[in-house]
Amino acid sequence: MKKSILAIDIGSSKICAIIAEISPEGTIQISGAGIVRSQGIKKGSITNIELASKAIKAALADARRVAGTEIKRAIVSISGAYTKSLNSSGIVNIPNREITFKEISRVMHTSLYNANIPNEYEVLHTLPYNFIVDDQEFIEDPLGMNASRLEVETHIITTQKSNLNNLKKAVRGAGVEVDTVVLNGYASAIAVLNEDEKELGAAVIDMGGHTCDTVIHSGTAIRYNDFLGVGSHHITSDLSMALHTPLNIAESVKIKYGSLSAPSDDLIELPIIGDEESSHEVSLGVVHNVIYARVEETLMILAQSIDKSGLKDQLGAGVVLTGGFTKLDGLRDLAVAIFDNVPVRLAKPCNVEGLFDALKEPATATAVGLIKYAAGGYAPYEIDVNRQVRYRNEEPMEKPDLTEPSVQEPAEEEIPLPPSEEAGTIRIKSFDARKSADKAAGFGSKFWNWITQLF
């Protein structure tokens, strides 16, 4: 039976809602979508819950109108702003010498329990990147293996509780409950990476309107994530100040003339900020220099982030750029130069059945990734924001009880009385009580025999 999924990508520049149907085989069919301009959100965080809820509601209304269905629960993206990441590890013994899903769940929760997470932070994802079975490292999937000990190393992504709660409150204000929350960089990676790139290692950078989110995949697992509060809107802001023209005009100039290729000496006429009736001429060379300076600085900071990860030598597939920022002409060539000639690819969301033209743009990678996540496209194993263990293509599993097992009393057994007895039943302990009764009966019989022999 098909199930309907609602995904909401809450970005700083736009909010995208997608409704899709997922078959039992994992096939995705997009049935509705809505994209509206963001309100009440700056640099990835909620700054006005009422305005954010209003924008989310508008996107939902468009998606529902197209799909002709109404869904009350959603999978929602969260920005990398105010996130912290750390690595942890766990180890468990295998009592039955065979690794089951129960042991994998237990070792992952043990690594989460061992992590030093501040009280004001909430865990978004616990992602294993190295399973160790009896000292044998980098096991892809330990399920079913024979072993006496299982270890795991995990990458744990956390966010401020206040940030997460404000996001949930804004979504609830739009009349929808939050089913689960996914880091937007993680969702974007699901949408644009193929299996070979995950295996070889790749850095995915989602370059949006106000933010850039980076995740590094190595060996099919996320090993690193980072956030930069700079996006294409900053180019617009720079142009507005440098050209002394209103923001909406600067945005139009960026879209129409923005390029990182060789500059032109042509002149364009622009209105003056504060006095739109007056205008002045500006060289396209100035426009080029302003854009180039901002993009170069942004890419250099991103390159430093990749260096800081310590995983640069594991990027066999290079860097994959996605997001609305990547539509800027000449971005790839400049990125190749700044990332030390590492392979660079500009990516759109991989094709999904029923994908509308508006959803085939790099800017919608996160939204499409959320749908693929809901269809089982997440990491092979993961503990999600609800502290449930997800196994690819399987339903989430509740977290196990890591406390010591308590000794339970034997179950009580109902024993009917003989027909001559008064109607009803009595309860006795099934094993211990019966044993005591038999023992008492045996002693009474021996005592009676002894008395009769005496007399």
CORTA-V930354 format. One record per pair of residues at least 6 apart in sequence whose C-alpha atoms are under 8 Angstrom apart, sorted by the first residue. I is the first residue (numbers start at 1). J is the second residue. D is the distance in Angstrom with one decimal. If there is no record, write none. Layout:
# CORTA-V930354
<<I	J	D> <I	J	D>>
This chain:
# CORTA-V930354
<<1	23	6.5> <1	24	6.3> <2	21	6.2> <2	22	5.4> <2	23	4.5> <2	24	6.2> <3	21	5.6> <3	22	5.4> <3	23	6.7> <4	19	7.0> <4	20	5.7> <4	21	4.5> <4	22	6.4> <4	71	7.5> <5	19	5.6> <5	20	5.3> <5	21	6.1> <5	22	7.4> <5	71	7.5> <5	73	8.0> <5	74	6.9> <5	75	7.8> <5	371	7.2> <5	374	7.4> <6	17	7.1> <6	18	5.8> <6	19	4.6> <6	20	6.7> <6	71	6.6> <6	73	6.8> <6	74	4.8> <6	75	6.3> <6	371	7.7> <7	17	5.6> <7	18	5.2> <7	19	6.5> <7	74	5.5> <7	75	4.9> <7	76	5.9> <7	367	6.5> <7	370	6.0> <7	371	6.1> <8	15	7.1> <8	16	5.7> <8	17	4.4> <8	18	6.6> <8	74	6.8> <8	75	6.4> <8	76	4.9> <8	77	6.5> <8	367	6.5> <8	370	7.8> <9	15	5.7> <9	16	5.1> <9	17	6.4> <9	76	6.0> <9	77	5.1> <9	78	7.8> <9	184	7.8> <9	366	6.4> <9	367	5.1> <9	370	7.8> <10	16	6.8> <10	38	7.8> <10	56	7.9> <10	76	7.3> <10	77	6.1> <10	78	6.9> <10	79	8.0> <11	38	6.9> <11	41	7.5> <11	44	6.2> <11	79	7.4> <12	38	6.0> <12	39	7.8> <12	41	5.3> <12	42	5.5> <12	43	5.9> <12	44	5.4> <12	45	7.7> <12	209	6.7> <12	210	6.0> <12	211	7.7> <13	37	6.0> <13	38	5.1> <13	208	7.7> <13	209	5.5> <13	210	6.9> <14	35	6.8> <14	36	5.7> <14	37	4.4> <14	38	4.5> <15	35	5.7> <15	36	5.4> <15	37	6.2> <15	38	5.6> <15	55	7.2> <15	56	6.5> <15	59	6.6> <16	33	7.2> <16	34	5.7> <16	35	4.5> <16	36	6.7> <16	59	6.3> <16	364	7.5> <16	367	6.5> <17	33	5.5> <17	34	5.2> <17	35	6.5> <17	56	8.0> <17	59	5.7> <17	60	5.9> <17	63	6.3> <17	367	7.2> <18	30	7.3> <18	31	7.8> <18	32	5.8> <18	33	4.3> <18	34	6.6> <18	63	6.2> <18	367	7.0> <18	368	7.9> <18	371	7.8> <19	30	6.2> <19	31	5.7> <19	32	5.0> <19	33	6.2> <19	63	6.5> <19	64	7.5> <19	67	6.9> <20	28	6.6> <20	29	5.4> <20	30	4.2> <20	31	5.2> <20	32	6.9> <20	371	7.3> <21	28	5.9> <21	29	5.2> <21	30	6.5> <21	31	7.1> <22	28	4.8> <22	29	6.5> <22	375	6.5> <26	375	5.5> <26	376	7.2> <26	393	7.8> <27	375	7.6> <28	352	6.6> <28	353	6.3> <28	371	8.0> <28	372	7.7> <28	375	7.3> <29	352	7.2> <29	353	5.2> <29	354	5.6> <29	355	7.8> <30	352	7.6> <30	353	6.5> <30	354	4.9> <30	355	5.9> <30	356	7.9> <31	66	7.1> <31	67	4.9> <31	354	7.0> <32	62	7.9> <32	63	4.7> <32	64	6.4> <32	65	7.5> <32	66	4.9> <32	67	4.3> <32	68	8.0> <33	59	7.8> <33	60	7.9> <33	62	6.6> <33	63	4.0> <33	64	7.6> <33	66	6.9> <33	67	7.6> <34	58	7.9> <34	59	4.6> <34	60	6.3> <34	61	7.4> <34	62	4.7> <34	63	4.5> <35	59	5.4> <35	62	7.7> <36	55	6.8> <36	58	7.0> <36	59	5.6> <37	55	7.1> <38	52	7.0> <38	55	6.1> <39	48	7.8> <39	51	5.5> <39	52	5.2> <39	54	7.9> <39	55	6.0> <40	46	6.0> <40	47	5.1> <40	48	4.3> <40	49	6.5> <40	50	7.5> <40	51	5.0> <40	52	4.8> <41	47	5.3> <41	48	6.8> <41	52	6.6> <42	210	7.5> <43	81	7.3> <43	210	5.5> <43	211	6.0> <43	229	5.7> <43	230	7.8> <44	78	7.7> <44	79	5.1> <44	80	7.3> <44	81	5.9> <44	210	7.5> <44	211	6.9> <44	229	8.0> <45	79	7.0> <45	81	6.8> <45	163	6.8> <45	167	7.9> <46	52	7.1> <46	163	7.4> <46	166	6.5> <46	167	6.5> <49	166	7.0> <49	169	7.2> <49	170	5.2> <50	170	6.9> <50	173	7.5> <52	170	6.0> <53	170	4.8> <53	171	6.0> <53	172	7.7> <53	173	5.3> <53	174	5.1> <54	173	8.0> <54	174	6.7> <56	171	6.9> <56	174	6.2> <57	174	4.8> <57	175	7.6> <64	70	5.9> <71	176	7.8> <72	175	7.2> <72	176	4.9> <72	177	6.1> <73	176	5.5> <73	177	4.7> <73	178	5.7> <73	179	5.7> <74	176	6.8> <74	177	6.4> <74	178	5.2> <74	179	5.3> <74	180	7.2> <75	178	6.2> <75	179	5.5> <75	180	5.1> <75	181	5.9> <75	182	7.5> <75	370	6.9> <75	374	7.6> <76	178	6.8> <76	179	7.8> <76	180	6.4> <76	181	4.9> <76	182	6.3> <76	370	7.4> <77	181	5.7> <77	182	4.9> <77	183	5.6> <77	184	5.2> <77	187	7.7> <77	366	7.6> <77	367	7.9> <77	370	7.3> <78	164	7.8> <78	167	7.7> <78	181	6.6> <78	182	6.1> <78	183	5.0> <78	184	5.6> <79	183	6.1> <79	184	5.7> <79	185	7.7> <79	213	7.8> <80	159	8.0> <80	183	6.6> <80	184	7.1> <80	185	7.3> <80	213	6.3> <80	226	6.9> <80	227	5.4> <81	159	8.0> <81	227	6.1> <81	228	7.9> <81	229	7.6> <82	159	5.7> <82	160	6.0> <82	163	7.4> <83	157	6.9> <83	158	5.4> <83	159	4.2> <83	160	6.6> <84	157	6.1> <84	158	5.3> <84	159	6.2> <85	155	7.1> <85	156	5.6> <85	157	4.5> <85	158	6.0> <85	224	7.8> <85	225	7.4> <86	115	7.9> <86	155	6.0> <86	156	5.4> <86	157	6.8> <87	115	7.6> <87	153	7.1> <87	154	5.6> <87	155	4.6> <87	156	5.9> <88	111	5.6> <88	112	7.0> <88	114	6.8> <88	115	5.5> <88	153	5.8> <88	154	5.3> <88	155	6.6> <88	156	7.3> <89	110	7.6> <89	111	4.5> <89	112	7.7> <89	114	7.1> <89	115	7.8> <89	151	7.3> <89	152	5.5> <89	153	4.4> <89	154	6.0> <90	107	5.5> <90	108	6.6> <90	109	7.9> <90	110	5.1> <90	111	4.0> <90	112	7.8> <90	114	7.1> <90	151	5.6> <90	152	5.4> <90	153	6.8> <91	107	5.7> <91	110	7.1> <91	111	7.6> <91	149	7.2> <91	150	5.7> <91	151	4.3> <91	152	6.6> <92	103	7.4> <92	106	7.5> <92	107	5.8> <92	149	5.9> <92	150	5.5> <92	151	6.5> <93	148	5.8> <93	149	4.5> <93	150	6.3> <94	103	7.1> <94	147	6.6> <94	148	4.9> <94	149	5.5> <94	150	7.0> <95	148	7.1> <97	146	5.5> <97	147	5.1> <97	148	5.3> <98	144	6.0> <98	145	5.7> <98	146	4.5> <98	147	5.9> <98	148	7.7> <99	142	6.7> <99	143	5.5> <99	144	5.1> <99	145	5.4> <99	146	6.3> <99	147	6.8> <99	150	8.0> <100	143	5.6> <100	144	5.9> <101	143	6.5> <102	400	8.0> <103	150	7.9> <104	142	7.9> <104	143	7.5> <104	150	7.9> <105	389	6.4> <105	399	7.3> <105	400	7.1> <106	400	6.5> <106	402	7.3> <107	150	7.2> <107	151	6.7> <107	152	6.7> <108	126	7.8> <108	128	7.5> <108	152	6.8> <108	154	7.7> <108	383	7.7> <109	383	8.0> <109	399	7.4> <109	400	7.8> <109	402	8.0> <110	402	7.8> <111	152	7.3> <111	153	7.3> <111	154	7.0> <112	126	7.2> <112	156	7.7> <120	160	5.9> <120	161	5.7> <120	162	7.9> <121	158	6.1> <121	159	5.3> <121	160	4.4> <121	161	5.1> <122	158	5.3> <122	159	5.4> <122	160	6.1> <122	161	5.4> <122	164	7.9> <122	385	7.9> <123	156	7.1> <123	157	6.0> <123	158	4.3> <123	159	6.5> <123	384	7.9> <123	385	5.9> <124	156	7.6> <124	157	5.5> <124	158	5.2> <124	159	6.8> <124	181	7.1> <124	182	7.0> <124	183	7.4> <124	384	6.0> <124	385	4.4> <125	155	8.0> <125	156	5.8> <125	157	5.2> <125	158	7.1> <125	182	7.8> <125	382	6.8> <125	383	5.8> <125	384	5.0> <125	385	6.0> <126	154	6.3> <126	155	5.9> <126	156	4.5> <126	157	6.5> <126	382	5.7> <126	383	4.9> <126	384	6.7> <127	154	5.2> <127	155	5.1> <127	156	6.2> <127	221	7.1> <127	222	6.9> <127	379	7.3> <127	381	6.9> <127	382	5.1> <127	383	6.8> <128	152	6.5> <128	153	5.7> <128	154	4.0> <128	155	6.2> <128	221	7.0> <128	381	6.8> <128	382	6.9> <129	138	7.8> <129	152	7.6> <129	153	6.0> <129	154	5.6> <129	155	7.0> <129	219	7.4> <129	220	7.8> <129	221	5.2> <129	222	7.0> <129	223	6.8> <130	137	6.8> <130	138	4.9> <130	139	6.8> <130	140	7.8> <130	152	5.6> <130	153	5.1> <130	154	7.1> <131	137	6.2> <131	138	5.4> <131	139	5.2> <131	140	7.1> <131	141	7.6> <131	142	7.1> <131	150	7.3> <131	151	5.8> <131	152	4.5> <131	153	6.6> <132	138	6.2> <132	139	6.2> <132	150	5.9> <132	151	4.8> <132	152	6.0> <133	139	7.2> <133	142	7.2> <133	147	6.4> <133	149	6.1> <133	150	4.9> <133	151	6.4> <134	147	6.2> <134	148	6.6> <134	149	5.4> <134	150	6.5> <141	380	7.9> <155	222	7.1> <155	223	6.0> <155	224	7.4> <168	177	7.8> <168	178	6.4> <171	177	6.8> <171	178	7.0> <172	178	7.3> <180	384	7.6> <180	385	6.5> <180	386	7.0> <181	384	8.0> <181	385	6.4> <182	370	7.4> <182	385	7.9> <184	213	7.6> <184	366	5.7> <185	204	7.5> <185	205	7.4> <185	206	6.4> <185	213	5.4> <185	214	6.1> <185	215	6.0> <185	225	7.8> <185	366	7.2> <186	215	6.7> <187	365	7.6> <187	366	5.1> <187	367	7.5> <187	368	7.8> <187	369	4.4> <187	370	5.5> <187	373	7.0> <188	204	7.7> <188	206	6.8> <188	322	7.9> <188	365	5.1> <188	366	4.3> <188	367	7.7> <188	368	7.7> <188	369	5.3> <189	204	6.0> <189	215	7.5> <189	369	7.2> <190	369	5.2> <190	372	7.0> <190	373	7.2> <190	377	6.7> <190	378	7.1> <191	349	5.1> <191	350	5.9> <191	365	5.8> <191	366	7.0> <191	368	6.0> <191	369	4.3> <191	372	7.0> <192	322	7.9> <192	347	6.1> <192	348	6.2> <192	349	5.1> <192	350	5.7> <192	365	7.0> <192	369	8.0> <195	220	7.5> <197	316	7.7> <197	317	5.3> <198	217	5.7> <198	218	6.1> <198	219	6.1> <198	220	4.6> <198	221	7.4> <199	217	7.9> <199	218	6.3> <199	219	4.5> <199	220	5.1> <200	218	6.6> <200	219	6.5> <200	314	7.4> <200	315	6.6> <200	316	4.8> <200	317	5.6> <201	216	7.3> <201	217	5.2> <201	218	4.1> <201	219	6.2> <201	220	7.5> <201	314	5.7> <201	315	4.4> <201	316	5.2> <201	317	5.7> <201	318	7.3> <202	216	5.8> <202	217	5.3> <202	218	6.6> <202	314	7.8> <202	315	4.8> <202	316	6.6> <202	317	5.2> <202	318	5.2> <202	319	5.7> <202	320	7.0> <203	214	6.9> <203	215	5.8> <203	216	4.3> <203	217	6.2> <203	306	7.9> <203	315	6.8> <203	318	6.5> <203	319	4.8> <203	320	6.0> <204	214	5.7> <204	215	5.4> <204	216	6.2> <204	217	7.8> <204	319	6.0> <204	320	4.8> <204	321	6.0> <204	322	7.5> <205	212	6.5> <205	213	5.6> <205	214	4.5> <205	215	6.7> <205	319	7.5> <205	320	6.3> <205	321	5.0> <205	322	6.2> <206	212	5.5> <206	213	5.2> <206	214	6.5> <206	321	6.1> <206	322	4.9> <206	323	5.0> <207	213	6.7> <207	231	6.3> <207	232	7.7> <207	321	7.1> <207	322	6.1> <207	323	4.7> <207	324	6.4> <207	325	5.2> <207	326	6.8> <208	231	5.4> <208	232	6.5> <208	323	5.1> <208	324	5.4> <208	325	5.5> <208	363	7.0> <209	230	7.8> <209	231	4.6> <209	232	4.7> <209	233	5.1> <209	234	8.0> <209	324	6.8> <209	325	6.7> <210	229	6.2> <210	230	5.2> <210	231	4.0> <210	232	6.3> <210	233	5.8> <210	234	7.1> <211	227	7.3> <211	228	5.7> <211	229	4.5> <211	230	4.7> <211	231	4.7> <212	227	6.0> <212	228	5.0> <212	229	6.4> <212	230	6.2> <212	231	6.2> <213	225	7.5> <213	226	6.0> <213	227	4.8> <213	228	6.4> <214	225	5.3> <214	226	5.1> <214	227	6.3> <215	222	6.7> <215	223	7.6> <215	224	5.6> <215	225	4.2> <215	226	6.6> <216	222	5.7> <216	223	5.8> <216	224	5.2> <216	225	6.4> <216	311	7.9> <217	223	6.0> <217	224	7.5> <218	314	6.8> <218	315	7.3> <220	379	7.3> <221	379	6.5> <224	309	6.6> <226	305	7.3> <228	302	7.8> <230	298	7.2> <231	325	7.0> <232	324	7.8> <232	325	5.4> <234	294	7.8> <235	254	7.7> <235	290	7.7> <235	291	6.0> <235	294	6.3> <235	295	7.8> <236	247	6.6> <236	250	5.5> <236	251	5.3> <236	254	6.7> <237	247	6.7> <237	250	7.5> <238	290	6.9> <238	291	7.9> <238	294	7.9> <239	245	7.8> <239	250	5.7> <239	254	7.9> <239	287	7.0> <239	290	6.5> <239	291	7.5> <240	246	5.8> <240	247	5.5> <240	249	7.8> <240	250	5.3> <242	290	7.5> <243	250	8.0> <243	282	7.2> <243	287	8.0> <244	272	5.9> <244	273	5.7> <245	270	6.7> <245	271	5.9> <245	272	4.8> <245	273	4.4> <246	271	7.5> <246	272	7.1> <246	273	4.9> <246	274	7.8> <249	270	7.6> <249	271	7.9> <257	284	7.6> <257	287	7.9> <258	287	7.3> <258	288	6.8> <258	291	7.1> <258	328	6.7> <258	329	7.0> <259	288	6.4> <259	291	7.6> <259	328	6.2> <259	329	4.8> <259	330	6.2> <260	288	6.6> <260	291	7.3> <260	292	5.9> <260	328	7.6> <260	329	6.0> <260	330	4.8> <260	331	6.6> <260	334	7.7> <261	329	7.2> <261	330	5.6> <263	284	6.8> <263	285	5.1> <263	288	5.8> <264	283	7.8> <264	284	5.6> <264	285	5.4> <265	283	5.9> <265	284	5.8> <265	285	5.6> <266	283	5.8> <266	284	5.7> <266	285	7.7> <267	281	6.1> <267	282	5.4> <267	283	4.4> <267	284	6.0> <268	281	5.5> <268	282	5.4> <268	283	6.4> <268	284	7.1> <269	279	6.4> <269	280	5.5> <269	281	4.4> <269	282	6.3> <270	279	5.3> <270	280	5.6> <270	281	6.2> <270	282	7.2> <271	277	6.8> <271	278	5.8> <271	279	4.1> <271	280	6.4> <272	278	5.9> <272	279	5.3> <272	280	6.9> <296	334	7.5> <296	338	7.9> <299	335	6.6> <299	338	6.8> <300	338	6.4> <300	339	7.9> <303	338	7.1> <303	339	5.8> <306	312	6.2> <317	343	6.8> <318	342	5.5> <318	343	4.6> <318	344	5.8> <318	345	7.9> <319	342	7.0> <319	343	6.2> <319	344	4.8> <319	345	6.4> <320	344	5.8> <320	345	4.8> <320	346	5.9> <320	347	6.5> <321	344	7.3> <321	345	6.1> <321	346	4.9> <321	347	6.0> <322	346	6.0> <322	347	5.2> <322	348	6.4> <322	362	5.2> <322	363	7.1> <322	365	7.2> <323	361	8.0> <323	362	4.6> <323	363	4.1> <323	364	7.1> <323	365	6.7> <324	361	7.7> <324	362	5.7> <324	363	4.3> <325	363	7.9> <326	332	8.0> <326	346	6.9> <326	362	7.4> <327	362	8.0> <332	344	6.6> <332	345	7.2> <332	346	7.0> <335	344	7.1> <336	342	6.1> <336	343	6.6> <336	344	6.0> <347	362	6.4> <348	360	6.5> <348	361	5.8> <348	362	4.4> <348	365	6.6> <349	360	6.2> <349	361	7.1> <349	362	6.4> <349	364	7.2> <349	365	5.0> <349	368	6.7> <349	369	7.7> <351	360	7.8> <359	368	7.7> <372	378	7.8> <375	393	7.4> <376	392	5.3> <376	393	4.8> <376	394	7.3> <377	392	6.8> <377	393	7.7> <378	392	6.4> <379	391	7.8> <379	392	6.7> <380	390	7.9> <380	391	5.7> <380	392	4.9> <381	389	7.0> <381	390	5.6> <381	391	4.8> <381	392	6.5> <382	389	5.6> <382	390	5.1> <382	391	6.7> <383	389	4.4> <383	390	6.0> <384	390	7.1> <387	398	7.4> <387	399	6.1> <388	396	5.8> <388	397	5.3> <388	398	4.8> <388	399	5.2> <389	396	5.5> <389	397	5.0> <389	398	6.5> <389	399	6.5> <390	396	4.5> <390	397	6.3> <410	429	7.0> <410	430	7.2> <410	431	7.5> <411	429	7.0> <411	430	6.8> <412	427	6.6> <412	428	6.3> <412	429	5.1> <412	430	5.6> <413	427	6.1> <413	428	6.4> <413	429	6.5> <413	430	5.3> <414	425	6.7> <414	426	6.4> <414	427	5.2> <414	428	7.2> <415	425	6.3> <415	426	6.3> <415	427	6.7> <415	428	7.8> <416	424	7.2> <416	425	5.1> <416	426	7.0> <417	423	7.5> <417	424	7.2> <417	425	6.2> <417	426	7.6> <428	434	7.4>>
